[in-house]
């Protein structure tokens, strides 16, 4: 295990950065104080909003923590260069998104709200957030949806920041290594929320790889520390990915149900609600593959959602917000990994301690079994 990585936290437990208000400072701080690596999610926030959360987190803990950024997205094929403002002008997004907007007309009526503007920005304030993180360095920065430039990674390294980049294939992991990142987050298909693919390729749907197989492939491809992510809910699973070559494990859904999590109460309850029996990868809510609990919205619109992120994310945002305020879990994006039924409603710090005990027990059982044989 890389000493530069292990020096950051006591237990090999990383709390995944979950955008949309889930990974709040209280959650990241509790995990950090318990010896794990807590993470803030800067996705969908302004640069100042991110900075304010960093300041709040530093008031909670003096231990290392991380901040996650979304990479800017390339222009959606078929998008126009912008609106002319004329009433009969073509919309500033692809025709497929326009068709999907018509598909959602019933949702607009049901929730008595309007669709969002698909042309609300593609870069998520990336440059402004980087500027903040270079002026006020944090211990760890991770990236989702692509690979930063070598210059960006080098600048963060010179600022004293450890960098991680998500990969969902061995080829993506190799691109991460070539760019100069310090470690790779290896994300298996079991993971909840958005797959961190570097390019959304609809032709590759269904070809995503499970975590243990992907870990083996990546381990033979790159020479960097690996952080395993995807469906991990128990310490025994963490012990398994450590044995498979990972330096640490990143858990999202496991922390989603904690009282410190900023997830909506309906989202937390849905994890173990027998009404939601399985998860599925879908573009229904955002235009990018993301794993969530199968509800009415996902079933009705998933088959028709185009590969258009973040246009679809912006488009459906008011619907999702209205569903949440209306108490309607059937219209919310209930992101969850495949192990969601194993969620435990424990305080975050207590969950880290329980997971650490389970890791130790799994390792001891393995040693005992080896000695017995």
Secondary structure, DSSP 4 states (H G I P E B T S, - for coil): --HHHHTT-SSSEEE---TTTTS-HHHHHHHHHTTSBEEEE-TTS-HHHHHHHHHHHHHH--S-EEEEEEPPPPPPTT--S-----TTPPPSS-HHHHHHHHHTHHHHHHHT-PPP-TTS-SSTTHHHHHHHHHHS--SEEEEESS---HHHHHHHHHTT-EEEEEESSHHHHHHHHHHT-SEEEEE-TT-SEE---SS--GGGTT----HHHHHHHHHTT--SEEEEESS--SHHHHHHHHHTT-SEEEESHHHHTSTT--S-HHHHHHTT-TT---EEEE-TTTSS-EEEE--HHHHHHGGG--S-TTHHHHHHHHHHHHHHHTT-GGGS--B--TTGGG-----HHHHHHHHHHHHHHHHHHHHHHHHH-
